[in-house]
Amino acid sequence: MHKSSNSNKVNPLKALEAFGQSPWLDSLSRKLIESGELAKLVKEDGLKGITSNPAIFDKAVSQGSDYDAAILKKCDQKITETEALFESIAIEDIKDAAEILYPVYKNSGGKDGFVSLEVSPRLAHDSAKTLEAARRLFKELARPNVMIKIPGNREGLSAIEKALAEGININITLLFSVNRYKEVLEAYMNALDYRKKKGLSISDISSVASFFVSRIDTAVDGLLKDASLKGKTAIANAKMAYKHFQEISQTAKFQELLKAGAKPQRLLWASTSTKNPAYRDVLYIEELIGEPTVNTIPFETWNAFKDHGKLRASLKENISEAQAMMEKLPKAGVDLDKVCKDLEDAGIKAFADSYAHLLKNLEDKMKALDVK
């Protein structure tokens, strides 16, 4: 749907770089690495990073044999507890992907080329255990171009700030509200400020704030009676987050950190596939193009944008209209703060449920492979 083939020869994914945006892929699997597809995406489409998704791993384990050899090898090494088994295999995938993306990391001066691995979603409401897991995973991965994913919920905030202060690259996930994003950006700056005052390096620390997009429209559209307002909240909300980033970028504290070698914590647009078939299938890429941001894109949307994506510096456009849209919501009976909190809670639960499903499928696979 909504296809219109590109008449020119420019690959829209590659051309995003000229607008200061990095396309990351929201998918990682052993097959993607071993088939040479990941290296090809880097070369041909300008892929600049990747976020791993346990759901992809879950599907590969339950529906195919891609991981059978790895499972048998790990079980031979006496790694048979399902969570430890998944983690051990996932770490190998992350390391291999990070190896492929290392030239991107090197050539971008450490700005891009990252691969993300999340801490167990079961720890989302435990700050101390989240921090402990982030430390352990970052140490085990032992690569400069990896990020540890931590949810940006209330309990996650302190773990995020402490991890960053210890020099761990963090991808803060499940951000829906502008207010929570403000806290996340503040945590990043506080962590770098702490390191700077201690005389520690801040130039080699990277972080992205993963701000979720399409799920906002899915939730809000169902509450709106006025059809003319539908499909506009998610982009307006994202633009308000970006507006805050721009404002903070001008502050003395931010400028001091930049002078000391800090990288900006980039906004990463997540959940950018279009859930409503009535909307253009590349809507959440085309309307959020600007610097310095990232868009992490699922495969189907990646290919759609490559085929018919249109480029323009859209992120700084229509800011007053976005502000006006946000002001219309309460009058239309929508409490966006509540919607965002509900989405955060639902997101954390969905991650945990998906993780439990993955571990169950891994257990079933071990039985099918007759692992003793």
JODA-V273635 format. One record per backbone hydrogen bond with DSSP energy under -0.5 kcal/mol. NH is the residue of the N-H (numbers start at 1). CO is the residue of the C=O. If there is no record, write none. Layout:
BEGIN
NH:CO, NH:CO
END
This chain:
BEGIN
6:307, 12:10, 15:11, 16:12, 16:13, 17:14, 18:15, 19:16, 20:17, 21:16, 22:293, 23:21, 24:22, 24:295, 25:49, 26:297, 27:25, 33:29, 34:30, 35:31, 36:33, 38:32, 40:36, 41:37, 42:38, 43:39, 44:40, 45:41, 46:42, 47:41, 48:23, 49:23, 50:114, 51:25, 52:116, 56:53, 57:53, 58:54, 59:55, 60:56, 61:57, 62:58, 63:59, 64:60, 68:65, 69:65, 71:67, 72:68, 73:69, 74:70, 75:71, 76:72, 77:73, 78:75, 79:74, 80:78, 85:81, 86:82, 87:83, 88:84, 89:85, 90:86, 91:87, 92:88, 93:89, 94:90, 95:91, 96:92, 97:93, 98:94, 99:95, 100:96, 101:97, 102:98, 102:99, 105:101, 106:102, 107:103, 108:104, 109:106, 110:105, 111:108, 113:48, 114:48, 115:145, 116:50, 117:147, 119:149, 123:120, 124:121, 126:123, 130:126, 131:127, 132:128, 133:129, 134:130, 135:131, 136:132, 137:133, 138:134, 139:135, 140:136, 141:137, 142:138, 146:143, 147:115, 148:169, 149:117, 149:147, 150:171, 152:173, 157:153, 157:154, 158:154, 159:155, 160:156, 161:157, 162:158, 163:159, 164:160, 165:161, 166:162, 167:164, 168:163, 170:206, 171:148, 172:170, 172:208, 173:150, 173:171, 175:210, 176:174, 181:177, 182:178, 183:179, 184:180, 185:181, 186:182, 187:183, 188:184, 189:185, 190:186, 191:187, 192:188, 193:189, 194:190, 195:191, 196:192, 197:193, 198:194, 199:196, 200:195, 205:202, 208:170, 209:266, 210:172, 210:208, 211:209, 211:268, 212:175, 212:210, 213:270, 214:271, 216:213, 217:213, 218:214, 219:215, 220:216, 221:217, 222:218, 223:220, 224:220, 224:221, 227:225, 229:226, 230:227, 232:229, 236:232, 237:233, 238:234, 239:235, 240:236, 241:237, 242:238, 243:239, 244:240, 245:241, 246:242, 247:243, 248:244, 249:245, 250:246, 250:247, 251:248, 255:251, 256:252, 257:253, 258:254, 259:255, 260:256, 261:258, 262:257, 263:205, 266:207, 266:264, 267:292, 268:209, 269:267, 269:294, 270:211, 270:268, 272:296, 274:281, 275:273, 277:275, 279:276, 283:280, 285:282, 286:282, 287:283, 288:285, 289:286, 290:288, 292:20, 293:20, 293:290, 294:267, 295:22, 296:269, 297:24, 297:295, 302:298, 303:299, 304:300, 305:301, 306:302, 307:303, 308:304, 309:305, 314:312, 315:289, 317:314, 319:316, 322:318, 323:319, 324:320, 325:321, 326:322, 327:323, 328:324, 329:325, 330:326, 331:327, 332:328, 333:330, 334:329, 335:333, 336:334, 339:335, 340:336, 341:337, 342:338, 343:339, 344:340, 345:341, 346:342, 347:343, 348:344, 349:345, 350:346, 351:347, 352:348, 353:349, 354:350, 355:351, 356:352, 357:353, 358:354, 359:355, 360:356, 361:357, 362:358, 363:359, 364:360, 365:361, 366:362, 367:363, 368:364, 369:365, 370:367, 371:366
END
